[in-house]
């Protein structure tokens, strides 16, 4: 029998990310993946923050040699009914199948026990003492596994009663076109277009194909996905010719609905990735958010596992719930703002998505309440604090050394759950209306001890010199730059 600390069920970016982090801390880790790789998968945009995650995991090799497309210009049709050029945002486009396979191979090379393709057939026992049967259909092999905790990263499969819809349903229709089928100009840029009753994303892939995706209300799709697909392409500014072209592979359709699992942490098991939440694809940051949350889930369990008392375990669970709710709520608020600003925002599709959800009023007849649970209050608190689509004005990139500055009067010190030395801790943090969340550390430097220094009126040169006395010179420069960019530092009256 294999004896593990943690079994990760699912080898997408979130599952692999959690496995690699747990391996870094010396845990015995197993990974079960039901599909053979490579597998067809959407979610090919790797946003810039993923490089920082891979750096933490010492997994830069997962990107080394990975075919990708980066640096292409973009076209946007959103607030105006015309295509406008947009600057390149640093996102890399990859074949997700290759990315997932590389991360899993790295986890295996570092000691993870991998079953693939395989399925968890039975789960028995209790937290800290799970007993599982893992079946490999190709050979009929049955493995018996003991594990302390389960990390469920099996994606959207199933519809648990605890899955709460953050927004109206959304369907994704997608297909790929060979290079020979499209105008070469289509392969030269990424584009996002607001359409009358849907929106479109299209981009070149490393394989040389063009992938196009249309996001629409599933009720509008009905039983006629081909018709909606053709109508959507015909209403674009530039891809109209594709409406009459048969894709290189059959049109596919899947759910892209945003949701939050309100019971993602249960005794002895946690959910990560799409098993825990799904974001509206509008931002293109879903893979990064899933990987980042898997790190937060891993550190929550690491804290729980090593806590000396119930207070420490409570901090771990609070941190997990806080990060899950804040991740979803801020994204919901951001998306609602952008849906409201589309040129076609008067349409039913857009109006339904431009208003963020509200907490349900207490039911007069509890027995008639729907099966889906309501999210915790801190989801709606985070939603209320979500920044608008455009950030509030921040400080200028540079002030002269003689400029006199001070900390804005709206700044406060507030208790914040954060990660210190790979454990969840409660620490004082700097809060301000311009900040999406309270910040405890910048460049590995605690901000709370700097509070008396920052509240003084002084010149930029004096502030820089004082910071340099309190920390490394490079850290002092980073803290000063953050204070200036974030808008918490203002000119003295």
N, C-alpha and C positions, 0 to 999 in steps of 0.2 A: 504494500500500500504506500502510495506517495504521501508524504507528510509535509504540508505547506503551511506557511503563515497566511498567505493571501492567494486566492484564486481569482483571476481576472477572466470574466466571461465576455469575449468580444475583442477582436484585435484591430479595431479602427484606430484613428489617431488618439482618442481619449484612453482606450484600454491600453495601448502600447505605451503611452506617456505615463500612466499610473504605474505600469509594470516596471518601466525603466527607473522611475523615481524610487519605488520600493526596493528595487535591487541595489540602488546606491546606498541605502541605509542598512543593507545586509539581511533583508528578509528573504525567506524562501518563497519564491513566486512561481505560480503556474499560469498559463494562458490557454484558454479554449477558444477556438475559432471554428465556426460551423462551415465556412466556405473555403474552398481551395483558392489560393492566389495564383495568378492575378484574377480579380473579380471586377466587373463593371461597377463603377461608383461615381456619383456626382459629389461636388464639393472640392473642386480642383484649384480654388484660389487660396494660395498661402500668403497671408498678409504679413507685413514686415515684423510684427511682434513674435512670429513663430521662430525667428532666428534666435531671439533671446531665450525662448523656452528650450530649444535644442542646445543652446550653449549651457544652460543650467544642467541639462541631462548629459552633457558631454557627448552629444549625439550629432555633432555637425557632419559627421561622416554619412549620415542618412541623406543629406542633401548633396554630398560630393558626387559629381558625375550623374546626378539625377537629371534627366532631360527636362528642361523647363523653358518657359518663355517669359522674359521680363523686359521692362523698358519700352514696351509698345505704347504708343499714344492712345488716348481714349476719346470717345465721343459720347456726349450726354444730351438727351432730350428729356427735360424734366419740368422745370418751372416755366419754360417757354416751349411753344410748339415748333421748335427748330433744333437741329443738331448743333451743339457747340463743342469745341475742343476743350478737353480737361487735361490738367497735368498728370503725368504718370505718378502713381501713388506708391510705388515700390512693391506692389503685389506681384508674386510669381505664379504663373499658371503651370500646373504639373498634371501628370496622369496620376490620379489618386491611387489607382491600383498599385503603381510602382512605389509610391510614397509609403503606403501602408505596409507593403511587403518588406521594405527596407527597415522600417522601425521594428517589425516583428523579428526579423532576422537578427537585428542588433540585440534585442531582448534575449533571444535564444543564445546568442554568443556570450552574453554576460551571465548566463546561468539559469534563465527561466526555463521551466519545463513546459513544452508546447505540445498541445494536441490539435491537429489540423489535417483534414477536415474532421470535426468531431462535434458531438452534442452532449450537453449535460442531460442525462436520462433521468436521474433521481437525486433528490436532495433530502437528507434525513439528519437528525441530530438537533443541535441547538447552537446558539452563538458561542464562538470559541471552540466548538467541537462539531463542526459540520462533517458529514460523511456523504460523498457524492459518487455516483457512477457516471463515467464518461465513456461514450461509445464512439468508435471510429467506424462509420458505415462501410468504408471501402474494404476493410479487413475483418470487420466483426469483432475487433479487439475491444474488450471491456476493461477499463482501468478503475480501480477503487482508490479514491483520494480522500484524505482528511485535511481540512483547512480550518483555520481560525476565523477568517473573514472572507466574504465574497464581495468583489467589485463587479457590479453588473453593468456591462458596457455593450449590451446586445442591440442597441439602436432602437428604432421606432416600433419594433415588433410588439404586437399585443396592444391592448387599450385598457390599461388598468383604471379602476374607478378613481384612483387618486390623481389621474392626469387631468389637469385643468387647462382649458383653452385660454391663452393670453390674447387672442385676436380671432377674427372670423376665419373659417376654413380657407385654405389656400392649396391649390393644385399646381404642380410643376409638370409641364409638357416639354420634352426635350428630345433632340435628335442631333445627329452629326452628318456633315456633308463632306465629301472628299474634295480635295483641293481642285480637282479638275471640274467639279460641278459649280464652283463659285467664282465670282470676280476676284482677282488677286487683291483688290483693295479691301475686301472683307476680312482677309487674313492679316491685314496690316495694323489692325487696331481692335481694342475692346470697345463695346458699346453697351449703353443702358438707355432704354427708351420707355417713357410713359406712353401708353397707348390709351385709346378711349375707355376700354374696359379690362385692361390687363397691363402688365409691363414685361419688357423683354430684356434679356441679357444675352450677348453673343460675344464669343472670343475664340481666337485660334488656340489649338492644342499642340503640344510638342509632337504629336503623331502627324501633324500636317493637316488635320481636319479642322473644320469649323464646327463648334458646338453652339447651338442656339437653344435657349430656354424661354418659355413663355409661362408666366405666373398669373393664374386666373382663379376666379371663384369656381369651385368644383361643380356647383349647381349650374353654372353657365356651360360647363363642359358637357354635362349630361351624358348621353350616349353617342355624342358626335365630336369626339376629340379631334378628328381630322379636319372637320369644318372650322372649329375654333382656331386650330393651328394655322390653317390657310388664311383665315380672316385676320389673325393677329399679324402674320408676316406681311400681308398685303397693306396693313395700316402703318407699317414702319416707314421711316425716312431713310431709305438706302438698301433695305433687304427685300423689297417687294418682289424681286425676280425669283426669290426662293419659294414663294407661295405656290408656284407651279412645278417645283422640282421635287422629285422623290428622294428622301434622305438616303444616305448610304446604309442605314440600318432602320428598322421599324421605329416609328414614333413610340416613345415611352411616356408613361404618366405615373406620377407618384405623389404622395402627400408632402406638402411643404408647410403645413400648418404649425404655427408657433404654439408651444405648450410648456407647462411646468408640472413636474411630478411633485405633489405636495407631501409625499412620504418617501422621499429619496434616501433618507437615512432611517433604517430600521435596525433592530437589534441584530448585530452580526453581519449586516450587509448594507452596502451603499450603492446608489446608482450614479453613474457618470455618463458623459456624452449624451447622445440622443435618448438614452434611457432615463435621464434626469430632466432634460429640457431640450427644446429646439427653438432656435431663433428664426425670425423672419429673414429670408435670404437677402433682403434688400441691402444690408451693409456689406455682404460678402465676407464677413469675419467669423462665420460659424465654426470653421475648423480651429481657428486660433482660440476662440472662446471655449470650445470643448476641451482643448488641450490644457488651457490655463486652469479651468475648473477641475480637471482631473488631478492637477498638481495640488490644488487646494483641498480636494477630497483626500489625497494621499497624506498630506501633512495633518489633516484632521484626524485620520485614523492613527498616524504615527504618534500624535499627541495623546489620543485616547489610549492607545496600547501601552504607553509608558507612564501614564498619569499615576500619581501616588494616591489620589483620592477622588471622590466624586466631583469636587470643585474643578479639578483639572479636566476630567472627562466632560463636564458640562461646558467648559470653554470650547472644547473641541467640537462638540455638536452645535453650539451656538455659532461658531465661526463657519462651519459647513453651511448651515441654514442661511446665515447672513450673506455669504458669497453667492449662493444659489439665487436667492431672492433679488439681490442687487444686480447681478448679471442680467437676469431676465427683465427686471423692472426698468432698468435704464435703457435697455435695448428697445423695449416696448414703447417707452416714451419717445425715444429718438425716431423710431419708425413712424409713429403716429404723426409726428411733426412733419416728416418728409412726405408722407402720403397726402397730408393736407396741402402741401405746396405744389403738387403736380399741376400742370396746365389743365389737365382733365379732371380736376378734383371735384367737379360738380356731379360726376357720374356715381352710380350706386356703388360700384366696386371701390371707389376711392373714399366716399363718405363713410362707408362701413369700417374702414381701416384708419381713418384719421382721428378717431376718438379713442383714447386709451380706456381700458376697462375700469369699472368702478366696483367697490366692494358690494356684495349682495346684502340687502337689508335683512335683518333677522326674520326668519320664516315664522308665520303664524301657525303653520301646520308642519312641524319638523318632519313628520313621516312622509310628507310629499316632496321633500327636498331632493334635488337631483343627486345621482350617485357620485359625481365628481366633487371632491372636497374644494373648499375655498382656500386660496393661499393664505399664508400667515400675514398678520398685520404689517410686518416689516416689508413685505412686497409692495403694499400700497404706500407705505412711508417712503420707500426708495423711489417709487414711481412719481410721487409728488415732488421729489427733489431732483428728478432727472433733468439734466441741462437741456436747453432748447437745441434745435438742430444746428444752429450756428453758436459757437462758444461766446460767452460774454466777453467784452473787450478786456484784453490783458495788457500788461505793461509793455512798453516798447522794447525792441530787441536790445537797445543800448541806451544808457544814460551817461552823460559825461561824469567823469570822476568827481567833479565838484558839485554835482546835483545833490540836494538834500532830500532824503527819503525817510520813510518810516513805515512800520507795519500798519495796514489798514485797520481802522477801528472795529470793523466787523469780524476780525479774526478772534477766535476763541481757542482755548485748549479743551479738548474733550477726550473721554476715554474711548479707545478704539481697539478692537481685536485685530491683532496682526501676527506675523510670523517672525519670531526671534530665535536664531540658532535652531532652525528646523522644528520649532514647537510653537503652538498657538499661545500667545500671551496677551494680556490686557495692558495697553501702554497709552500714555497721554499722546494726543495727536493734534495737529493744527487743523482747524476747520474754518471754512469761509464759504459764503454763498457761491463764489466762482468755482470752487472745487467740487468735483463730482462726489468726492468722499473725503473724510478726514485723512490727513497724511501724517504718519508718525516718523518716517525715515525718508531721507533723500541722499543718494549716493552712500548708503550704509551709515548715515549720520542721523542720530536722533534729533528731532527738531525741538522737543520740549525743553531740554537744557539751554537752548539758545533763546528762549522766550524773553528774558530780561534784556538781552543784547539787541534783539530784533525790534523791541518796542521803543528803543531810543531813537530820537531824531538825530541823524548823522549824514555825512556825505557818503557817496558810493565808495570812495577810496577808504574812508574810515571803516565802513562796514566790511569791506573786503579784507582789510588788514586785521580786523578783530576776528573774523571767521578763520583766517589763516593761522592765527594764534591758537585757536580752539581745535583745529583738525589739520589733516594733510592739506597742502596747498591745492592739489587737484580736486579734492573734495570741497574745499572752500569755493573754488570757482564753479563747481557743479551746483552747490547749494545756492550761490548768488544768482546763477543763471535761472534756476528753477523759481526762485522768489520773484524775479523780474518777469519771467514769461507767464507765470500763473496768475499774475495780477494782484497778489496779496501785498506786494510792496508798492507804495504809492508816493508821489511827490509830497514833501512836507509843505504845509500851508505857509 
